[in-house]
Every structure is written in structure tokens, then in C-alpha cells.
């Protein structure tokens, strides 16, 4: 394609975007591209073995929503996390592709551990220390962004009119359990990870979880166009052996695709920072399809419970709020992190961790604000949140709007790491240790922001 012809096509697509944004009726485009890393690529930000085999193909899935104003882009990626400069780059590229502003783009990961991450700021810092590519396959990450941009532009040539919104809720049995099992003293006695072999930990109650999967669907009269599902749990059954996989959440999604041929399924992970499957999983590979079947059953129940209501462009709302998250006291003094990053005798995964800590600390000290957003779809609301958020935030959001359906997609900007509740930081446990880059006061900041977004 010549440069002149390419510019003409891009201009035509932008004009198409403007026409739908001002038209009144609602329309959508869906897109999907492969996001499977090459063999040898680092996985889970170099915290596990690199890719040795492809067990499942990973994907980027999303939609562009056209209403009465500028387009909205929702995107879910089968990666462990996209943070800091990586998150900025993804949103900026998708905004350009859809002809909209960056603040109307939400990108989230599903957080599978046998999958790559992306943080261009950390990569730049690592590269300056001779560790370029230690955290993730940089060229592959940029190629995936480019492929997603191309897919969005292609999808915009054939938008689908939307006449109805579907809303359904199903219950998921024997999947999620809280990772933090408290002892008699109110402190964390066991951390019940994604796989647990500690009998006492597995025997403990499920604890605080959100057992429901919520399904939103867009329809053109009687024809379903796409289904979006939201459920909160760490998506690992077993991992770290070098097998790239979308794990049991991807398997459940695939089951729903098979049950509804031709209807794209886009899944988002909710506030799952302190939720995993450890009560029901000892790490045996045979448990992966079992967990997938249970999640798929909940998704099916949500689909079967779906009620459709008419919807138009005027029923769509988009609200944002920028918040500055308080920096963890452990990161105020950068000296230990700089020394760790500079130490060539330290294993690369620890230096990668130091680089990501430094990037977040410096962004935070510079006054960097994270954007939260809320999509209103008639009587339904979708909150888009950062980090590995504790499930209490998701439950609190639902309680703020009890007469509505409130969905949550977490794992947006992965920069903050785990985000606990204020009391959790005094209880101990892994999730509120060094893996959380924010201070306990973060709860007040986020709760107030969510309340404002849901007004």
C-alpha cells in the first residue's frame, strides 16, 4: 500500500469513527489477535522459567464502542501484567487506532503467570544495565501492539449496530478462595496460594470472595454480538514449567466460544489480589480442566440468566478520575534498589524486580496519577481499576450501587503491584509485603474515587 493510499484509508477510518460517535445509535466493533510469545521469551516478568513450549495460544481481545461521543476501547490481554510505560504505550496506540482520546481506553490483563509482561520504562532501565530483554521479549511486545492496532482499524470497517444490552449473573462453585487465612490473633497464619498442599489451609473456609461471574452482552435484535465476562480470581492452576498457557480461565472462555459459535468472548479478571484457587487445588495438572469446567458452568449460568434491555448511544456514559496512590515506605529510599540493580552477581529476576520498583517509585514521586474509569451501560456499570486489587474493593463497589449491576476489571496499570485494604497491611502475609508498592492509605483514596465514579 502506498503512503498516500495509507493516509487516505486512515482518514476514512477516522471519519467513520466521527460519524458513529455523533450518530446516536450504538455500534460496536470487536477485534482479536494472537499474543503468544516466541519460545525462549521470559514469562511472568522473568519470575518463572522462560517459554519452552506453547500449551495454549494467548490472545488480545477487545471492542470499540461507538455512542453519542468519542469511541471507547475495552481490551483484555492474556499476559501477566502491563505496567508503567508499557501501559501508557498500549493505551496511546489503541487510542490512535480507534480515533479517540487516551482517557477513553481501558487495557487489562488476565494475569496468567505462564505468560509475558510488558513495561517499557523498566526495560529502558534494565537496558542501561546490560539487561535488555531480561524482563520480556521487547520486539514481540511492540509487534503485538502493532497487530492490535491493525486489527482495530480493520474491525472499524464493519461496525455492528447494537439494539440491546444483556445482563446476567451466575454463581461459580468451588473455584475461588481467599489467599489470606487468618489465625486466632488476627494475623495471616497461612497464605493459601494458587496451589496449596497444606491441609489446614485447604480445610479453612473460602473466606472473603466474590463468587459471582457477571456477563454483559451486546445484541443486534436477537443476534448476540459479543459477551464480556467478569470474575475475580488468580487464574493459575499450575505454572512455572515453561509451558505458555491461558490456564483454566482461558479454557473456560474457550468452552463458552464453542457453546456460542461466532460470538466473541472477552473475559476480564476482577479484583483478585487476595483470591486464588488454593482451597480447591493442590497443583496437580488434572485440576486445570476441573477448575475450567466449574468456571465455565458459572459463565453458562450467567448467560442463561441474561435479560435483554433496549439500549442506544445516549445510554452510554464514561467517567474518569485520576488518583495519586500513596507510595509504600519501603520504596522511599531508592538506595537499596539502585544497589541491587547495579549488582551483576545478583540473579536477573531480582534485578528485574528492582527495576520495576524503581520505575514505580520515581513515577510516584514525580506526581504521576493513575486513571480510573467507569463505563455506564444503562443500568450496568463497569469499573476499570489498576494493580492486583483486593476483592474487598470489588465487593464495596457493588454495595455502593445495590440496585445496579456493577462489574470490575482490575489488572489495569500493573505498576502499583498488590493493592491491599488498610487493615491488611497490619495483618502480615505475602500480598502486603514488598510486592505491594502502595501504602495502607491507598484504601481511602480508591474507595472515595470509586464512590465518585459510580455517582
N, C-alpha and C positions, 0 to 999 in steps of 0.2 A: 504494500500500500504506500503510495507517495505521501510525502509530508503534507502537501496541500489537501489531498483527499482525506488524510487522517484528521486534520484540523476541521474539515467540513463535517465529518462524522461526529467528532466530539462536540462541535457547536450544535449539531442537530439533536444530539442526546441531551444537551443542557436545555435546549428549547423545549424538548419533550418533558423534561423534569419540571420546568416552569409551568407548562400548560397543565400538568396534573396537579401541581401544587396549588393552582388557583381555580381548579375546575369545580370543586365542591364535592363530587362523588369520591369515594375512597377507592384506591387501587393499590396493588402490590406487585412486586417482582421478587422472585426467590433466586438464590444463587448457591452453588456448591462447587468446591474444588478440592482436589486431593492435597493433603498436608502431611503426607508420610515422609519422614526424613530418610536420607540415604544411609546405607549401612555404614557403621563406624561413627555416626553422629553422637555427640553427647546427649544423654537423656536426663531429665529431671535436674537441669542445671548442674550436670556433672556429679550429682549426688549418688547415682547408681551406675551400673555397668553400661557402656555405650551400646548402640544398636548392633545386634548380631544377626537378627532375623526379623522379618516382618510377619507378625502373627495376625494383625488386623490393619487394614488401611485407615489412616486418620483423615479427617476432613475439616474443612471450613464450611460452615453453613450459615445462611442468614437471609434477610429480606430487606427490601426497601419499601417503605410505607409512604404513600402519597395521600395527603389530605388537603386541608384548606390552606396550609402554609408550606414551608420548605420540607423536603423529604426527610424521613427518619430512617436510619440504618441500624438494624439489630444484627449482631454477628456472634456466633458461638464457634470456638476453635477447640479441637481435640489436642490441646497442648497442656503442659503442666502450669504455665503461667506466662503472661505477657506484662512486663512492668517497665516503669520509668520511661526512658527514651524509646523503648520498643512499643509501649502502649501509645505514646504520642505519635509515632510513625504509622502505626496501624490506623489510628483514627483519622489522621490527616490524609492518608492515601484513600481511605474509603469515602471520606467526605468529598474529595475531589472527584472520585469516580461517580458519585451519586449527584453531584451538583448541589451540595448542601454545605452547611457550616459544621465545623468540627464538634460543636457543642450538641449536635443532633445525631451523634454517632455513639453507639454503645457496643464495646467489644468485650467479650468474656471468654474465659477458658473453662473447660470441664475438669481440669486438674488431674487427669490421668498421669501417673508417675512414670510409666514406660512410654514417655512422650517428651518432645523437646520443649524448651522455653525460649524466651526472646527478651533481651534487654540491651539495646544498642548503647546506652550510657555505660553499663557495666562492661560491655565488650570493648569500648574505647579505652576504659581504664585498664583492663586486662591486657589489651594490645600494647599499651605503653610499657608493660612489664614483660613483654615477650610471650604473652599467653593468649594471643588472638585465636578465637575458635575453641578455647577450652570450655566455655560455658554452653555454647550452641553452635550449630553449623550456620555461619553468618550468611553465606551466599544463598543457601537453601531458604533461610528465613525471608530474605529480600525477594527471592523468586516467588515464594508463596504469597507475599503481599501483592506482587505484580499480577499473579494469576487471579487473585481475588478481585483486584481492580478490573481486570479484563472481563471476568465473569459478571460483575455488577453491570458494567457497561453493556454487555451483550444482553443481560436479562431485561434491561430497560427498553429494549426494542420491542418487547412483547409483554407489556403490563397486563395484569388481570383485574377486571373490575371486582370490587367487593361489595356485597349487599348485606351480609350478615356476619355477626361475631358469635362464635360458640364458646361457652364457658362450662367446664366440667371439673369435678374434683373426685379423686379416688383415694383409697387408703392403701398404703403399702405395708404389708405384714412381714415381720421378721427380716428386716434389712438393716435399718438404721439403729444405732445405739450411741449414747453419749460416750465420748472417749475418756472423760474425766470421772472416775469412780472415787467418790469422797469417803474418807474414813470417819470414825466417830468424832474426831477432833475437828472436822470440817475442812481438813486439808486433803489434797489429792493423794489417795492411797495407791491407786493403780491408774496408769494411762492405758486404756483399752484401745490399742491401735487398730489399723485395718485388719490385721490378723492377730489373734490372741490365743495363746496356749495356756494362759494362767487360769486355772479352773475357777478360782474365787472371782476373778474379774469377769469371766463369762457368765457366772451364775448370778452376778449382780443385776438389778433391774436395768431396763433400757435407759433409764434416766431421761433427761430433757432432750426431746427430738421433736421434729415436725413430721408426723407420719403420713402426711398427705402429699400427693402429687397433683398439681394443678395443670390443666390443659386449656390453652386458648387456641381457637382455630378461626381462620378466615374462610368465608364461603362466597361463592357466586351463585346465589339462589340455592339449589340443592347440591351443588358441587363443592366439596371441600377442596381448598386450595393449598393449605399448609396447616400444620399443627405445631404449636410451641408448648413444650412441657417444662415444668419447674419442680425440682425435687432436691432436697438438701442431704447430701452425704458425701464423704470422701469416696471416690469411685474405684478404690483399689480392692482387689481380692488377693492377688499376689503380684509381686513386681520385683525389679532389680536384677533379672537374669538376662537382660539384653534382648528380650522379645518385645518389639514395638507393638502396643496394643491399645485399643479403645476401651478395654476391660468390660466389666459387666454392664455399665451404663450404655456403652456402645452396642453391646449385644441386645439389650432391651430395646433400644432405639431401632435396631435392625429388625427385630420382631414386629414392631409396630409398622415399619415400612412394608414388610411382607403382608401384613394384615390389611393395609390400605394402599394397594399398588398405585403408584403415580402421585401420591400425596406426600410431599416432603415433610420430614420430621426433624425439628430443630429442638435440641434439648439444652437446657441451662441448669447449671449447678447452683443451688441456693446457698444459704449461709451455713456452711458445713465445716467451719474451722474446728469445732469440737465434736463433730459427729462422724462416725465411721461404721464399719460393719463387724467390729471385733467380737461382739457378743455372739454372732452367728457364723463366724468364720475363723478357722484355725490356720488358714493359709494353704490348705490343700487345693490343688488346681481344680479338683472336681466341684468345688464350691462355686466357681465362677459362673457356670451356666445355671446353677440353682438360684443364685442371687439375681441373675439376669431375668429368670422366669418370674421371680417374685416382683421385681420392679416392673416388668412388662405387664404383669397382671394388674398392678395398680394403675399403670398408664391406660390399659384397656378399660378398667372401671371408670376412669375419668372421661374417656372418650364416650363410653356408653351412657354416662350421666350428663353428657353435653346438652345444654339448652341453647338454642339459637335465638338471637335478637337482631332486628334490623340495625344497621349502622351506616353512617355516612361520614364524609370528611369533617363535618362540623362536630362530630362526636369524639374527635381525636384531640388530645391535649399533650403537651410536652413541657415539663417544668424542670429547671436545673437549679442546683445550688452548689457553690464552691465552698469547700471547707478546708481549713488548715488543721491537720492532725498533729496532736502534741507528740514531740519526739521522745523516744524512750531514753531514760537517763543513761543507759548503757552505751549509747551512741554519741553522747555529747562530747566526750573526749575522743578525738579521732586517732590519737597516737597509737594505741594498740592495734587498730585496724590497719593503719599505714605500715606498721612494722610487720604485721602478718602478711600483707600483700607483697612487701618487699623481700620477704624471706624465701629464697629459691629452694630451700631444703624442706619447706612445708609442702604437703601434698596439694595438688592443683585444686581439688574440690574445696579445701579450706581457704585457699586464696580467692577462689570464685566467690565464696561466701563473704569474705572481707570486702571484695569489690562491690557487691550488691549492697552491703551495709553502708559502705562509704557513700555510694551514689544516693541512697535514700537520705542519709544524714545530711548531706550537703544540699540536696533539693529542699529538705525540710527547713534547714537553717536559712535558706535563701527566700523563704516565704512562699514556697510552692504550694498551691492549693489544688486539691483533688476535686474533680467534678462528680457530683451525684446527680442522677436524673430520675424522673418519674414519667412514665408513659401512661396516659389515661385512654382507655378504650371503652367508652360508655361507662358501665358500672364496674369495670375492672381496672386495676392499677398494677403497673409493673415497676418496681424499684430496681435501679441499676447501681450496684454498690462495689466498693473496692475490696481487695485483700481476702484473706481467709477469715471471714467474719463468723463470729459465734452465732449459733442458731437462735439465741435469745433475741437478737436483733430482728430476725425474721418473724418470730412469734409476737414481738412487740409491735411490729408494723401491722400485722394482721389485726391485732387488738385495737389499733388506732382507727381502723376503718371496719368495724364489725359487720356492717350491712353490705359491704362490698367484697369483691374477690381481690385479694392483694397477693401478687406473685413477687418473688425476689430472685434476681440474678446477681450472685456475688462473683468473686474472682474476676473483677474488672482490672483496674490497675493493681498489679501484683506487688508493687513496690513496698507497701507497708508490712507485708507478711501477715502473720496472725493478728487478728484484732479481737481481743477479749472484752468481757464486761469488767467493770471496775473491781467487783469483788473477786473475780477470778485471779487477778494479779496477786492477791494476798493468800490464795489457796495453794500456790505452787503448781507443779505439773509442767509438762513439756510445752504446751501451747502458749504459755505466758512467760516462758524462759527467753533466751536470746533470740528465738525465732520470731518474736513479736517486736517490731520496730517502733511501736507507738506506746505512749504512756497510758496508765489507767484512766486518766481524764478523758480518753477518747470516747467513752460511753456517752457522756453528757453531750459532746459535740455531735455525734451521729444520731442520737435519739432526737435531739432538737431539730436537726436537719431533716430527718425522716418525717417528723410531725409536720414540718412546714411544707414538704413536698406533697404530702397526702391531703393537704387542706383543699 
